[in-house]
Amino acid sequence: MERFDINEFFDACRKMDKHERKLFIETLRRHGLDITDISCYTYPDAPGIRHVFFYFDGGSPPVPYFMLEKDLLEKVLEILKKWQAGAFRE
């Protein structure tokens, strides 16, 4: 599996509109990932620092990408690449 790249993932998610993001999250869920939302942002006074938070079932607090297991991040990135190639679109 490919190593998770925060910049690549951040850019891809920011390019998705609301509908695309919803479909992407549904795709993650169909692959057994209990992710309910993904939040990507930067601070205005530190634009070079990127943050990605993952939200999971059960209403637990969001988890920053760097605290997730490596295997989970790699799986998310693998699905994203297939998503970008149009593999999951109806």
Residue frames relative to the residue before (quaternion, step in Angstrom):
aa qw qx qy qz dx dy dz
M 1.0000 0.0000 0.0000 0.0000 0.00 0.00 0.00
E 0.5193 -0.6588 0.4611 0.2893 3.51 -1.19 0.62
R 0.5417 -0.6214 0.4663 0.3209 3.57 -1.12 0.72
F 0.4934 -0.6604 0.4835 0.2943 3.58 -1.01 0.86
D 0.1153 -0.7833 0.6102 0.0276 3.55 -0.83 1.08
I 0.3943 -0.7579 0.4712 0.2195 3.58 -0.36 1.26
N 0.6707 0.5070 -0.3153 0.4401 3.60 0.89 -0.84
E 0.6461 0.5147 -0.3095 0.4710 3.57 0.97 -0.87
F 0.6833 0.4830 -0.2849 0.4675 3.57 0.88 -0.97
F 0.6369 0.5386 -0.3174 0.4513 3.57 0.93 -0.93
D 0.6831 0.4891 -0.2921 0.4570 3.60 0.80 -0.99
A 0.6584 0.5151 -0.3095 0.4532 3.58 0.94 -0.88
C 0.6815 0.4810 -0.2923 0.4677 3.59 0.91 -0.88
R 0.6568 0.5178 -0.3186 0.4461 3.59 0.95 -0.78
K 0.6488 0.5220 -0.3161 0.4545 3.59 1.15 -0.55
M 0.5888 0.5774 -0.3718 0.4264 3.60 1.21 -0.41
D 0.3567 -0.6838 0.5795 0.2633 3.54 -1.06 0.70
K 0.7562 -0.4026 0.2571 0.4472 3.57 -1.30 0.13
H 0.6711 0.4997 -0.2948 0.4616 3.58 0.93 -0.91
E 0.6571 0.5041 -0.3098 0.4671 3.59 0.93 -0.86
R 0.6362 0.5263 -0.3308 0.4570 3.57 0.98 -0.83
K 0.6378 0.5253 -0.3216 0.4625 3.58 0.99 -0.86
L 0.6725 0.4900 -0.2940 0.4703 3.60 0.92 -0.89
F 0.6304 0.5274 -0.3326 0.4625 3.58 1.03 -0.76
I 0.6623 0.4907 -0.3079 0.4751 3.59 0.91 -0.86
E 0.6173 0.5245 -0.3433 0.4753 3.60 1.04 -0.71
T 0.6305 0.5251 -0.3253 0.4701 3.59 1.05 -0.74
L 0.6289 0.5220 -0.3315 0.4713 3.59 0.97 -0.81
R 0.6687 0.5076 -0.2968 0.4551 3.56 0.94 -0.91
R 0.6375 0.5234 -0.3260 0.4619 3.60 1.03 -0.75
H 0.6859 0.4436 -0.2707 0.5094 3.57 1.22 -0.44
G 0.6588 -0.5770 0.2864 0.3887 3.55 1.20 0.51
L 0.5437 0.5929 -0.4160 0.4241 3.60 1.23 0.22
D 0.3207 -0.7912 0.4934 0.1663 3.59 -0.70 1.06
I 0.2695 0.7682 -0.5203 0.2579 3.57 1.07 0.83
T 0.1930 -0.8015 0.5590 0.0888 3.57 -0.86 0.98
D 0.7950 -0.0357 0.0288 0.6049 3.59 1.19 -0.42
I 0.1690 -0.7421 0.6391 0.1108 3.52 -1.34 0.41
S 0.1134 -0.7965 0.5931 0.0299 3.56 -0.85 1.00
C 0.0470 -0.7923 0.6082 -0.0145 3.57 -0.79 1.10
Y 0.2280 0.7855 -0.5555 0.1494 3.57 -0.79 0.94
T 0.2498 -0.7128 0.6296 0.1820 3.50 -1.40 0.22
Y 0.4510 -0.6341 0.5384 0.3236 3.54 -1.26 0.30
P 0.5594 -0.6332 0.4092 0.3444 3.63 -0.89 0.85
D 0.7338 0.4164 -0.2451 0.4775 3.60 0.98 -0.75
A 0.7554 0.2218 -0.1755 0.5911 3.60 1.30 0.08
P 0.0347 -0.8724 0.4871 0.0195 3.60 0.66 1.08
G 0.6210 0.5580 -0.3457 0.4283 3.60 1.16 -0.36
I 0.6470 0.4853 -0.3136 0.4976 3.57 1.25 -0.29
R 0.1229 -0.8178 0.5619 0.0181 3.53 -0.59 1.19
H 0.1628 -0.7817 0.5991 0.0593 3.52 -1.07 0.86
V 0.0070 -0.7558 0.6547 0.0081 3.55 -1.07 0.82
F 0.0594 -0.7903 0.6098 -0.0068 3.53 -0.77 1.13
F 0.2300 -0.7585 0.5991 0.1134 3.53 -1.07 0.85
Y 0.2043 -0.7541 0.6168 0.0957 3.53 -1.04 0.92
F 0.1618 -0.8089 0.5636 0.0429 3.55 -0.96 0.95
D 0.6844 -0.4505 0.3759 0.4329 3.53 -1.36 0.30
G 0.7359 0.4414 -0.3093 0.4098 3.54 -1.19 0.54
G 0.4725 -0.7222 0.4144 0.2888 3.59 1.24 0.03
S 0.3468 0.7321 -0.5187 0.2736 3.59 1.16 0.42
P 0.6445 -0.5220 0.3709 0.4178 3.61 -1.17 0.42
P 0.5949 -0.5694 0.4155 0.3864 3.60 -1.13 0.55
V 0.2866 -0.7567 0.5715 0.1367 3.54 -1.15 0.74
P 0.3874 -0.7098 0.5257 0.2640 3.63 -0.74 0.95
Y 0.6517 -0.5663 0.3418 0.3711 3.54 -1.08 0.79
F 0.6865 0.5127 -0.3020 0.4179 3.61 0.92 -0.81
M 0.6599 0.4839 -0.3176 0.4790 3.60 1.26 -0.13
L 0.5580 0.5968 -0.3955 0.4197 3.58 1.27 -0.02
E 0.6035 -0.5541 0.4259 0.3839 3.54 -1.23 0.45
K 0.6113 -0.5895 0.4028 0.3415 3.53 -1.09 0.84
D 0.6543 0.5292 -0.3178 0.4368 3.60 0.91 -0.89
L 0.6463 0.5153 -0.3192 0.4635 3.59 1.01 -0.79
L 0.6597 0.5044 -0.3089 0.4637 3.59 0.89 -0.88
E 0.6553 0.5062 -0.3123 0.4655 3.57 0.95 -0.84
K 0.6342 0.5220 -0.3236 0.4697 3.59 1.03 -0.76
V 0.6373 0.5182 -0.3225 0.4704 3.59 0.97 -0.84
L 0.6732 0.4897 -0.2967 0.4680 3.59 0.91 -0.89
E 0.6221 0.5367 -0.3344 0.4616 3.59 1.02 -0.77
I 0.6695 0.4816 -0.2927 0.4840 3.58 0.94 -0.88
L 0.6177 0.5449 -0.3426 0.4519 3.59 1.02 -0.76
K 0.6636 0.5061 -0.3115 0.4545 3.61 0.87 -0.89
K 0.6534 0.4844 -0.3089 0.4930 3.58 1.00 -0.80
W 0.6061 0.5557 -0.3346 0.4602 3.57 1.08 -0.77
Q 0.6761 0.4959 -0.2899 0.4614 3.56 0.86 -0.96
A 0.6752 0.4806 -0.2852 0.4814 3.58 1.11 -0.63
G 0.5450 -0.6561 0.3713 0.3670 3.57 1.32 -0.02
A 0.3579 0.7837 -0.4560 0.2231 3.58 1.25 0.19
F 0.7854 0.3438 -0.1748 0.4842 3.62 0.99 -0.68
R 0.5267 0.6507 -0.4141 0.3574 3.58 1.19 0.02
E 0.3853 -0.7203 0.5327 0.2215 3.52 -1.03 0.86
